[in-house]
Amino acid sequence: MADAPPIHPLRQRMIEDMTLRGLNSASQKTYLRAVRACCSHLRRRPEELTAACASSCG
């Protein structure tokens, strides 16, 4: 079986932060999906997002 691709450090950090805050796995998946959709909409990578960019996705 092939090794799973490595998790980007930013994604890992987000998952760790959400876990520390007590979010369940379904909520974490929803937040990660929302970030992915926002990045797609803005045509930017997650590390390129700013607070101003993110607020335009909501």
For each residue, the residues with C-beta under 8 A, 3 or more apart:
1:
2:
3:
4:
5:
6:
7: 11 12 15
8: 11 12 46
9: 12 13
10: 13 14 46 47
11: 7 8 14 15 32 46
12: 7 8 9 15 16
13: 9 10 16 17
14: 10 11 17 18 31 32 35
15: 7 11 12 18 19 28 32
16: 12 13 19 20
17: 13 14 20 21
18: 14 15 21 23 27 28 31
19: 15 16 22 23 28
20: 16 17
21: 17 18
22: 19
23: 18 19 27 28 31
24: 27 28
25: 28 29
26: 29 30
27: 18 23 24 30 31
28: 15 18 19 23 24 25 31 32
29: 25 26 32 33
30: 26 27 33 34
31: 14 18 23 27 28 34 35
32: 11 14 15 28 29 35 36
33: 29 30 36 37
34: 30 31 37 38 57
35: 14 31 32 38 39 46 49
36: 32 33 39 40
37: 33 34 40 41 57
38: 34 35 41 42 49 53 54 57
39: 35 36 42 43 44 45 46 49
40: 36 37 43
41: 37 38 57
42: 38 39 49 53 56 57
43: 39 40
44: 39 48 49 53
45: 39 48 49
46: 8 10 11 35 39 49
47: 10
48: 44 45 53
49: 35 38 39 42 44 45 46 53 54
50: 53 54
51: 54 55
52: 55 56
53: 38 42 44 48 49 50 56 57
54: 38 49 50 51 57 58
55: 51 52 58
56: 42 52 53
57: 34 37 38 41 42 53 54
58: 54 55
